Amino acid sequence: MMQKAASVFQFKLRKWTWLSIGLAVYILLTAVVYFCYQDDVDQMTWVDREAFNYKLISQYKLTDNLTQDDVMRRLGTPDITEAVLQGKDLYQVLYYRTHRSVADGITTADECTALLFKNRYLQAIGEEAVQRYSVVSGHAN
């Protein structure tokens, strides 16, 4: 009788040991994916990409000294791009779609958030970027 009780106890102990090991492995793998996996913007649906763009752009600060390469590495290819050379300064505005207004299959600037770069360094975000680029490019209203 004692031997049977001991064997049941050992079975339960082994069951809990394997369950604990499995749970630990699951948590470890989840942490690795969460902290090491980079989102691939080229593989996202348009809805996910809009949300991703909005979230990332809203975290950008002009004081972060971001380069155009930094932004494009993270956000991918912009939906719309414009550029102008003023003397020795290159101004580029990159538009990333962050809010679709009409589901017509065409991305327009009003559905995007603009990022203005001067000599490949971020200078302005959003409406300020559009206004500053308009002045520099000579398209001011």
N, C-alpha and C positions, 0 to 999 in steps of 0.2 A: 504494500500500500504506500509506504514511504517512497519507494523507488518510483512508483507511478507519479506521485505528486512532484517529485524532484524532476522527472523528465518533462512534465507539463510546464513547470516553472522555467526550465531551460529553453523549451520551445518558445514560450512567451518572451523570454529575455532575448533570444535570437531574433524573433520577429520584430521586436522594438528596436534592436540594434540595426537591423537592415532598413527599417523604416527611417530611422534617424540618419543613417548614411545616405539614403536616397534623398531625403529632404535637404541635407547639407549640399549634395551635388546639384540639386535643382536650384537652390539659392545661389550657389557659386556660378553656375552657367548663366542664370538670369542676370547677375551682376556683371559678368563679363560682356554679355550682349549689350546691356544698358549703358555701360561706361566706355566700351571700346568700339561699338558699331556706329559708323557714320551713315547718316541718311543719304541715299542716292537720289538726288532730285530728278535725274533722268528716268527713274523707275516709278516715280510717284504719279498718282492720278492728278488731274488738274485741280481738284478740290483740295487734296492734301498739299499740293505744291503751293497753292495760294496761302493756305494757313501757315505753312512752313516759312514762306517768304515774309509774311506779315509778322510772325513771331520773331524771326531773326532780325529783320530790319528795325522793328520797334526796340530792340536791345542795343542797336548801334548808337554810339555817341561820337560826336565830332572830335572830342578830346582823346579818343582811342587811337588816333593817328593810323587809321585803316588805309591800306592800299587797295587799288582796283583788283589786283591779283588775289588779295585776301578775300575780298567780297565774292569774286567770281569763283574762287575755289570752293566756297561754302554754298553759294546760291546757284551756281551754274551759269549757263548762258542767259543773258537778259532777253526779255521778250521784245524790247525795242531799244535801239541805240542811236544816239546822235553825237556828232563831234564837230568841233571847230578849232582852228588854230588861230590864236591871237598873238601876233609877234612870235615869241619863243614859248608861249604857254599853250598847252593842249588842254582844252576843256571837253569833257565827255559826260554825257548824261545817259545813265543806264536805267531803263524802266523795267521793274519786276512786277508782274501782276499780283495784286494782293486782295482785290475785291472785284469780282465780276458783276457787271450791271445788266448786261443783256447776253443771254446764252445763244449767241449767233455764230460761234466758232471763230470770231475775229477778236483779237486782243487790241484794244486801243489805249492810248496814254491815260485816259481818264479812269481806266480800270487798274492802273499801276501806281506804284510808289516810285518816285524818281530819286536817283542818287547822283549827285554832281561831283565829278572828280576834276581837279586841276593838277596837271602833271602827274596823274595817277594816284593822287591822294584825295580822300573823301573830304569835301568842302561843305556840302549841304544835303539835306534829306527832305523829301516831300515837296510841298508847294514852294518852299524857299528855293529848292534846287531848280525847279522849273522857271521861277521868276529870274533867278540869277543867270541861268543859261540863256534865257530869252534876251536879256540885256547884253550879254557878251556876244551872242551870235547875231544880234541885230534884228531879232524877230519880236522885239518888245511891242506890246499893243499900245 
